[in-house]
Amino acid sequence: MALDFKVALANLEGDEALLIELAGLFCDESAKYLLALKEAVAREDGKAIRAAAHSLKGAVSAFTAQGAFDAAAKLEKLAENGELAKVPEASAALEAEVEELRAALQGLSSSQRISDSTTVPPKRNRREP
């Protein structure tokens, strides 16, 4: 996952305060989304899995985190198509992407100029698909 703060900031018309606020909300709320997803996967509830993946896809879209977005979209599609045997692996991939994004966003604070940041590079120890 590479998070490009400049692109995310441009998507919000340069509003650093809004990006910081959204980052804080994401960090607070993403755990709830992931818990809902885990519970849905445990129940093998395709409809709830799809809804949780869709919610996460929307939540990550503000941050131009393509890996997390793609993982959520894949999981959403699997659930929609009833391919529940593939869901646990896709869910784990999405969880990892969301955790990476959360870690990157937790570093933001109102005292940091986001426009001076460029990109948070992907982790090197993670296997890329």
N, CA and C atoms as an extended XYZ file, in Angstrom:
387
Properties=species:S:1:pos:R:3:atomname:S:1:resname:S:1:resid:I:1 pbc="F F F"
N         0.849       -1.177        0.000 N   MET     1
C         0.000        0.000        0.000 CA  MET     1
C         0.888        1.230        0.000 C   MET     1
N         0.620        2.129       -0.890 N   ALA     2
C         1.288        3.425       -0.853 CA  ALA     2
C         0.192        4.464       -0.673 C   ALA     2
N         0.381        5.303        0.287 N   LEU     3
C        -0.596        6.343        0.574 CA  LEU     3
C         0.000        7.666        0.137 C   LEU     3
N        -0.619        8.310       -0.810 N   ASP     4
C        -0.121        9.578       -1.330 CA  ASP     4
C        -0.934       10.709       -0.703 C   ASP     4
N        -0.333       11.358        0.291 N   PHE     5
C        -1.042       12.428        0.995 CA  PHE     5
C        -1.359       13.593        0.068 C   PHE     5
N        -0.478       13.888       -0.878 N   LYS     6
C        -0.732       15.015       -1.775 CA  LYS     6
C        -1.971       14.783       -2.630 C   LYS     6
N        -2.141       13.570       -3.121 N   VAL     7
C        -3.328       13.265       -3.926 CA  VAL     7
C        -4.568       13.306       -3.036 C   VAL     7
N        -4.473       12.712       -1.846 N   ALA     8
C        -5.617       12.736       -0.928 CA  ALA     8
C        -5.998       14.176       -0.598 C   ALA     8
N        -5.002       15.002       -0.395 N   LEU     9
C        -5.250       16.407       -0.083 CA  LEU     9
C        -5.880       17.119       -1.278 C   LEU     9
N        -5.389       16.836       -2.458 N   ALA    10
C        -5.956       17.445       -3.673 CA  ALA    10
C        -7.419       17.039       -3.847 C   ALA    10
N        -7.751       15.793       -3.508 N   ASN    11
C        -9.139       15.333       -3.607 CA  ASN    11
C       -10.068       16.087       -2.660 C   ASN    11
N        -9.482       16.681       -1.629 N   LEU    12
C       -10.262       17.459       -0.658 CA  LEU    12
C       -10.034       18.951       -0.846 C   LEU    12
N        -9.634       19.323       -2.052 N   GLU    13
C        -9.419       20.725       -2.420 CA  GLU    13
C        -8.439       21.427       -1.489 C   GLU    13
N        -7.416       20.683       -1.047 N   GLY    14
C        -6.365       21.276       -0.238 CA  GLY    14
C        -6.716       21.506        1.218 C   GLY    14
N        -7.825       20.994        1.678 N   ASP    15
C        -8.279       21.231        3.049 CA  ASP    15
C        -7.584       20.260        4.016 C   ASP    15
N        -6.439       20.690        4.554 N   GLU    16
C        -5.669       19.841        5.463 CA  GLU    16
C        -6.449       19.497        6.725 C   GLU    16
N        -7.178       20.458        7.248 N   ALA    17
C        -7.951       20.206        8.474 CA  ALA    17
C        -8.982       19.106        8.238 C   ALA    17
N        -9.601       19.115        7.070 N   LEU    18
C       -10.587       18.079        6.757 CA  LEU    18
C        -9.913       16.712        6.620 C   LEU    18
N        -8.757       16.678        5.986 N   LEU    19
C        -8.044       15.402        5.855 CA  LEU    19
C        -7.657       14.858        7.225 C   LEU    19
N        -7.192       15.725        8.093 N   ILE    20
C        -6.831       15.293        9.448 CA  ILE    20
C        -8.062       14.800       10.199 C   ILE    20
N        -9.172       15.495       10.040 N   GLU    21
C       -10.414       15.073       10.694 CA  GLU    21
C       -10.878       13.717       10.163 C   GLU    21
N       -10.845       13.554        8.840 N   LEU    22
C       -11.242       12.284        8.242 CA  LEU    22
C       -10.321       11.154        8.675 C   LEU    22
N        -9.026       11.450        8.777 N   ALA    23
C        -8.067       10.443        9.228 CA  ALA    23
C        -8.396       10.006       10.651 C   ALA    23
N        -8.705       10.958       11.511 N   GLY    24
C        -9.073       10.628       12.888 CA  GLY    24
C       -10.335        9.787       12.959 C   GLY    24
N       -11.328       10.165       12.161 N   LEU    25
C       -12.572        9.386       12.130 CA  LEU    25
C       -12.314        7.972       11.628 C   LEU    25
N       -11.508        7.862       10.581 N   PHE    26
C       -11.196        6.540       10.045 CA  PHE    26
C       -10.496        5.689       11.098 C   PHE    26
N        -9.533        6.261       11.768 N   CYS    27
C        -8.805        5.513       12.797 CA  CYS    27
C        -9.741        5.053       13.909 C   CYS    27
N       -10.697        5.878       14.264 N   ASP    28
C       -11.662        5.520       15.307 CA  ASP    28
C       -12.675        4.476       14.828 C   ASP    28
N       -13.172        4.648       13.602 N   GLU    29
C       -14.276        3.829       13.113 CA  GLU    29
C       -13.857        2.536       12.418 C   GLU    29
N       -12.638        2.478       11.897 N   SER    30
C       -12.241        1.304       11.119 CA  SER    30
C       -12.254        0.033       11.960 C   SER    30
N       -11.954        0.137       13.234 N   ALA    31
C       -12.005       -1.047       14.102 CA  ALA    31
C       -13.424       -1.611       14.161 C   ALA    31
N       -14.414       -0.729       14.180 N   LYS    32
C       -15.812       -1.183       14.199 CA  LYS    32
C       -16.169       -1.880       12.891 C   LYS    32
N       -15.717       -1.317       11.783 N   TYR    33
C       -15.966       -1.938       10.479 CA  TYR    33
C       -15.334       -3.324       10.417 C   TYR    33
N       -14.087       -3.430       10.897 N   LEU    34
C       -13.400       -4.712       10.856 CA  LEU    34
C       -14.058       -5.739       11.770 C   LEU    34
N       -14.535       -5.303       12.917 N   LEU    35
C       -15.236       -6.213       13.816 CA  LEU    35
C       -16.520       -6.731       13.163 C   LEU    35
N       -17.266       -5.847       12.543 N   ALA    36
C       -18.489       -6.254       11.846 CA  ALA    36
C       -18.161       -7.251       10.735 C   ALA    36
N       -17.064       -7.006       10.038 N   LEU    37
C       -16.647       -7.912        8.969 CA  LEU    37
C       -16.282       -9.283        9.541 C   LEU    37
N       -15.492       -9.307       10.606 N   LYS    38
C       -15.095      -10.586       11.215 CA  LYS    38
C       -16.314      -11.385       11.673 C   LYS    38
N       -17.265      -10.691       12.282 N   GLU    39
C       -18.480      -11.369       12.751 CA  GLU    39
C       -19.282      -11.921       11.580 C   GLU    39
N       -19.371      -11.167       10.497 N   ALA    40
C       -20.102      -11.621        9.315 CA  ALA    40
C       -19.415      -12.820        8.673 C   ALA    40
N       -18.087      -12.786        8.624 N   VAL    41
C       -17.334      -13.915        8.062 CA  VAL    41
C       -17.552      -15.152        8.923 C   VAL    41
N       -17.508      -15.006       10.238 N   ALA    42
C       -17.715      -16.135       11.147 CA  ALA    42
C       -19.101      -16.757       10.957 C   ALA    42
N       -20.091      -15.924       10.660 N   ARG    43
C       -21.467      -16.403       10.442 CA  ARG    43
C       -21.692      -16.878        9.007 C   ARG    43
N       -20.698      -16.644        8.144 N   GLU    44
C       -20.828      -16.923        6.710 CA  GLU    44
C       -22.054      -16.219        6.132 C   GLU    44
N       -22.216      -14.971        6.535 N   ASP    45
C       -23.350      -14.138        6.125 CA  ASP    45
C       -22.922      -13.260        4.946 C   ASP    45
N       -23.170      -13.750        3.748 N   GLY    46
C       -22.743      -13.058        2.537 CA  GLY    46
C       -23.243      -11.630        2.432 C   GLY    46
N       -24.481      -11.420        2.807 N   LYS    47
C       -25.057      -10.074        2.727 CA  LYS    47
C       -24.334       -9.114        3.678 C   LYS    47
N       -24.061       -9.559        4.897 N   ALA    48
C       -23.370       -8.714        5.877 CA  ALA    48
C       -21.897       -8.513        5.488 C   ALA    48
N       -21.277       -9.537        4.916 N   ILE    49
C       -19.900       -9.399        4.440 CA  ILE    49
C       -19.846       -8.349        3.348 C   ILE    49
N       -20.763       -8.434        2.397 N   ARG    50
C       -20.808       -7.469        1.306 CA  ARG    50
C       -21.002       -6.054        1.842 C   ARG    50
N       -21.901       -5.889        2.802 N   ALA    51
C       -22.176       -4.567        3.365 CA  ALA    51
C       -20.951       -4.013        4.093 C   ALA    51
N       -20.273       -4.856        4.860 N   ALA    52
C       -19.086       -4.408        5.593 CA  ALA    52
C       -17.967       -4.040        4.625 C   ALA    52
N       -17.777       -4.852        3.597 N   ALA    53
C       -16.738       -4.560        2.599 CA  ALA    53
C       -17.062       -3.268        1.852 C   ALA    53
N       -18.327       -3.075        1.541 N   HIS    54
C       -18.746       -1.855        0.849 CA  HIS    54
C       -18.490       -0.614        1.723 C   HIS    54
N       -18.794       -0.728        2.996 N   SER    55
C       -18.554        0.385        3.925 CA  SER    55
C       -17.066        0.704        4.017 C   SER    55
N       -16.240       -0.322        4.107 N   LEU    56
C       -14.795       -0.106        4.174 CA  LEU    56
C       -14.271        0.484        2.871 C   LEU    56
N       -14.808        0.035        1.752 N   LYS    57
C       -14.388        0.572        0.457 CA  LYS    57
C       -14.653        2.076        0.401 C   LYS    57
N       -15.797        2.480        0.872 N   GLY    58
C       -16.110        3.907        0.909 CA  GLY    58
C       -15.224        4.666        1.868 C   GLY    58
N       -14.949        4.058        3.002 N   ALA    59
C       -14.130        4.726        4.024 CA  ALA    59
C       -12.697        4.945        3.554 C   ALA    59
N       -12.126        3.984        2.851 N   VAL    60
C       -10.729        4.118        2.417 CA  VAL    60
C       -10.583        4.984        1.177 C   VAL    60
N       -11.665        5.189        0.447 N   SER    61
C       -11.564        5.914       -0.819 CA  SER    61
C       -11.085        7.358       -0.647 C   SER    61
N       -11.344        7.960        0.482 N   ALA    62
C       -10.920        9.347        0.709 CA  ALA    62
C        -9.410        9.481        0.805 C   ALA    62
N        -8.721        8.372        1.030 N   PHE    63
C        -7.287        8.432        1.286 CA  PHE    63
C        -6.430        7.931        0.129 C   PHE    63
N        -7.056        7.675       -1.006 N   THR    64
C        -6.340        7.189       -2.192 CA  THR    64
C        -5.465        5.986       -1.865 C   THR    64
N        -5.948        5.117       -1.018 N   ALA    65
C        -5.235        3.899       -0.644 CA  ALA    65
C        -5.743        2.785       -1.556 C   ALA    65
N        -5.146        2.676       -2.722 N   GLN    66
C        -5.650        1.779       -3.756 CA  GLN    66
C        -5.655        0.320       -3.322 C   GLN    66
N        -4.637       -0.105       -2.578 N   GLY    67
C        -4.601       -1.496       -2.129 CA  GLY    67
C        -5.778       -1.850       -1.246 C   GLY    67
N        -6.090       -0.979       -0.310 N   ALA    68
C        -7.229       -1.208        0.583 CA  ALA    68
C        -8.540       -1.152       -0.193 C   ALA    68
N        -8.636       -0.207       -1.118 N   PHE    69
C        -9.848       -0.081       -1.937 CA  PHE    69
C       -10.053       -1.348       -2.763 C   PHE    69
N        -8.986       -1.810       -3.420 N   ASP    70
C        -9.084       -3.004       -4.254 CA  ASP    70
C        -9.429       -4.241       -3.433 C   ASP    70
N        -8.845       -4.363       -2.243 N   ALA    71
C        -9.132       -5.507       -1.374 CA  ALA    71
C       -10.599       -5.497       -0.935 C   ALA    71
N       -11.122       -4.322       -0.629 N   ALA    72
C       -12.530       -4.208       -0.239 CA  ALA    72
C       -13.446       -4.534       -1.408 C   ALA    72
N       -13.096       -4.035       -2.594 N   ALA    73
C       -13.908       -4.301       -3.781 CA  ALA    73
C       -13.924       -5.794       -4.103 C   ALA    73
N       -12.769       -6.452       -3.964 N   LYS    74
C       -12.688       -7.894       -4.232 CA  LYS    74
C       -13.563       -8.666       -3.260 C   LYS    74
N       -13.471       -8.316       -1.982 N   LEU    75
C       -14.275       -9.001       -0.974 CA  LEU    75
C       -15.764       -8.766       -1.207 C   LEU    75
N       -16.111       -7.549       -1.536 N   GLU    76
C       -17.508       -7.217       -1.815 CA  GLU    76
C       -18.030       -8.075       -2.971 C   GLU    76
N       -17.240       -8.212       -4.019 N   LYS    77
C       -17.646       -8.985       -5.194 CA  LYS    77
C       -17.769      -10.475       -4.856 C   LYS    77
N       -16.818      -10.996       -4.087 N   LEU    78
C       -16.897      -12.402       -3.681 CA  LEU    78
C       -18.194      -12.671       -2.912 C   LEU    78
N       -18.505      -11.803       -1.980 N   ALA    79
C       -19.722      -11.981       -1.186 CA  ALA    79
C       -20.964      -11.854       -2.058 C   ALA    79
N       -20.933      -10.898       -2.952 N   GLU    80
C       -22.066      -10.683       -3.860 CA  GLU    80
C       -22.307      -11.918       -4.727 C   GLU    80
N       -21.222      -12.570       -5.148 N   ASN    81
C       -21.327      -13.745       -6.013 CA  ASN    81
C       -21.496      -15.056       -5.242 C   ASN    81
N       -21.534      -14.970       -3.910 N   GLY    82
C       -21.722      -16.160       -3.096 CA  GLY    82
C       -20.500      -17.052       -3.020 C   GLY    82
N       -19.327      -16.509       -3.304 N   GLU    83
C       -18.081      -17.287       -3.270 CA  GLU    83
C       -17.494      -17.237       -1.856 C   GLU    83
N       -18.231      -17.785       -0.914 N   LEU    84
C       -17.872      -17.666        0.498 CA  LEU    84
C       -16.621      -18.446        0.878 C   LEU    84
N       -16.247      -19.459        0.098 N   ALA    85
C       -15.030      -20.216        0.406 CA  ALA    85
C       -13.789      -19.345        0.250 C   ALA    85
N       -13.855      -18.326       -0.591 N   LYS    86
C       -12.712      -17.445       -0.832 CA  LYS    86
C       -12.704      -16.231        0.107 C   LYS    86
N       -13.759      -16.076        0.862 N   VAL    87
C       -13.923      -14.895        1.714 CA  VAL    87
C       -12.887      -14.786        2.837 C   VAL    87
N       -12.571      -15.857        3.567 N   PRO    88
C       -11.613      -15.690        4.678 CA  PRO    88
C       -10.264      -15.117        4.230 C   PRO    88
N        -9.731      -15.598        3.136 N   GLU    89
C        -8.446      -15.090        2.650 CA  GLU    89
C        -8.571      -13.629        2.203 C   GLU    89
N        -9.637      -13.317        1.493 N   ALA    90
C        -9.842      -11.941        1.028 CA  ALA    90
C       -10.089      -10.999        2.205 C   ALA    90
N       -10.782      -11.495        3.214 N   SER    91
C       -11.043      -10.699        4.412 CA  SER    91
C        -9.740      -10.397        5.153 C   SER    91
N        -8.870      -11.386        5.261 N   ALA    92
C        -7.576      -11.190        5.926 CA  ALA    92
C        -6.731      -10.173        5.160 C   ALA    92
N        -6.784      -10.234        3.834 N   ALA    93
C        -6.028       -9.272        3.017 CA  ALA    93
C        -6.552       -7.863        3.237 C   ALA    93
N        -7.874       -7.715        3.287 N   LEU    94
C        -8.469       -6.398        3.524 CA  LEU    94
C        -8.100       -5.893        4.912 C   LEU    94
N        -8.156       -6.760        5.902 N   GLU    95
C        -7.807       -6.349        7.266 CA  GLU    95
C        -6.364       -5.838        7.322 C   GLU    95
N        -5.463       -6.525        6.657 N   ALA    96
C        -4.062       -6.099        6.637 CA  ALA    96
C        -3.910       -4.731        5.974 C   ALA    96
N        -4.615       -4.518        4.886 N   GLU    97
C        -4.557       -3.226        4.191 CA  GLU    97
C        -5.112       -2.105        5.063 C   GLU    97
N        -6.210       -2.374        5.730 N   VAL    98
C        -6.827       -1.364        6.594 CA  VAL    98
C        -5.905       -1.041        7.771 C   VAL    98
N        -5.271       -2.047        8.336 N   GLU    99
C        -4.357       -1.810        9.450 CA  GLU    99
C        -3.152       -0.975        9.003 C   GLU    99
N        -2.638       -1.232        7.803 N   GLU   100
C        -1.536       -0.420        7.275 CA  GLU   100
C        -1.975        1.027        7.082 C   GLU   100
N        -3.170        1.193        6.540 N   LEU   101
C        -3.686        2.540        6.330 CA  LEU   101
C        -3.878        3.247        7.659 C   LEU   101
N        -4.443        2.545        8.619 N   ARG   102
C        -4.660        3.147        9.938 CA  ARG   102
C        -3.324        3.587       10.551 C   ARG   102
N        -2.301        2.758       10.429 N   ALA   103
C        -0.982        3.100       10.967 CA  ALA   103
C        -0.426        4.352       10.292 C   ALA   103
N        -0.613        4.462        8.990 N   ALA   104
C        -0.131        5.641        8.260 CA  ALA   104
C        -0.892        6.895        8.671 C   ALA   104
N        -2.188        6.749        8.869 N   LEU   105
C        -3.020        7.908        9.200 CA  LEU   105
C        -2.858        8.356       10.645 C   LEU   105
N        -2.502        7.449       11.527 N   GLN   106
C        -2.338        7.820       12.931 CA  GLN   106
C        -1.203        8.807       13.126 C   GLN   106
N        -0.299        8.881       12.162 N   GLY   107
C         0.805        9.818       12.265 CA  GLY   107
C         0.424       11.249       11.952 C   GLY   107
N        -0.763       11.449       11.420 N   LEU   108
C        -1.182       12.811       11.086 CA  LEU   108
C        -1.599       13.574       12.339 C   LEU   108
N        -1.224       14.820       12.388 N   SER   109
C        -1.680       15.679       13.474 CA  SER   109
C        -1.818       17.079       12.929 C   SER   109
N        -2.511       17.890       13.634 N   SER   110
C        -2.725       19.251       13.166 CA  SER   110
C        -1.428       20.052       13.106 C   SER   110
N        -0.381       19.583       13.791 N   SER   111
C         0.875       20.316       13.765 CA  SER   111
C         1.746       19.937       12.565 C   SER   111
N         1.376       18.868       11.871 N   GLN   112
C         2.138       18.423       10.713 CA  GLN   112
C         1.525       19.005        9.447 C   GLN   112
N         2.352       19.526        8.561 N   ARG   113
C         1.863       20.017        7.274 CA  ARG   113
C         1.802       18.847        6.318 C   ARG   113
N         0.600       18.432        5.978 N   ILE   114
C         0.419       17.299        5.089 CA  ILE   114
C         0.995       17.604        3.718 C   ILE   114
N         0.873       18.841        3.281 N   SER   115
C         1.358       19.192        1.953 CA  SER   115
C         2.862       19.041        1.848 C   SER   115
N         3.561       18.979        2.992 N   ASP   116
C         5.005       18.741        2.966 CA  ASP   116
C         5.314       17.252        2.865 C   ASP   116
N         4.320       16.408        3.137 N   SER   117
C         4.497       14.965        3.040 CA  SER   117
C         4.250       14.559        1.598 C   SER   117
N         4.822       13.475        1.227 N   THR   118
C         4.554       12.981       -0.117 CA  THR   118
C         3.837       11.651       -0.027 C   THR   118
N         4.583       10.610        0.172 N   THR   119
C         4.000        9.284        0.125 CA  THR   119
C         4.470        8.473        1.309 C   THR   119
N         3.575        7.666        1.838 N   VAL   120
C         3.965        6.669        2.810 CA  VAL   120
C         4.210        5.411        1.996 C   VAL   120
N         5.457        4.930        1.940 N   PRO   121
C         5.758        3.793        1.078 CA  PRO   121
C         5.138        2.506        1.584 C   PRO   121
N         4.979        1.544        0.679 N   PRO   122
C         4.457        0.252        1.115 CA  PRO   122
C         5.460       -0.450        2.003 C   PRO   122
N         4.963       -1.320        2.851 N   LYS   123
C         5.850       -2.116        3.686 CA  LYS   123
C         6.623       -3.076        2.795 C   LYS   123
N         7.892       -3.226        3.053 N   ARG   124
C         8.749       -4.082        2.232 CA  ARG   124
C         8.653       -5.564        2.631 C   ARG   124
N         8.237       -5.834        3.855 N   ASN   125
C         8.224       -7.218        4.330 CA  ASN   125
C         6.936       -7.953        3.986 C   ASN   125
N         6.049       -7.294        3.291 N   ARG   126
C         4.764       -7.900        2.942 CA  ARG   126
C         4.847       -8.451        1.538 C   ARG   126
N         4.298       -9.614        1.341 N   ARG   127
C         4.289      -10.224        0.034 CA  ARG   127
C         3.248       -9.552       -0.833 C   ARG   127
N         3.662       -9.093       -1.992 N   GLU   128
C         2.743       -8.451       -2.938 CA  GLU   128
C         2.092       -9.509       -3.801 C   GLU   128
N         0.827       -9.338       -4.159 N   PRO   129
C         0.124      -10.343       -4.984 CA  PRO   129
C         0.679      -10.395       -6.389 C   PRO   129
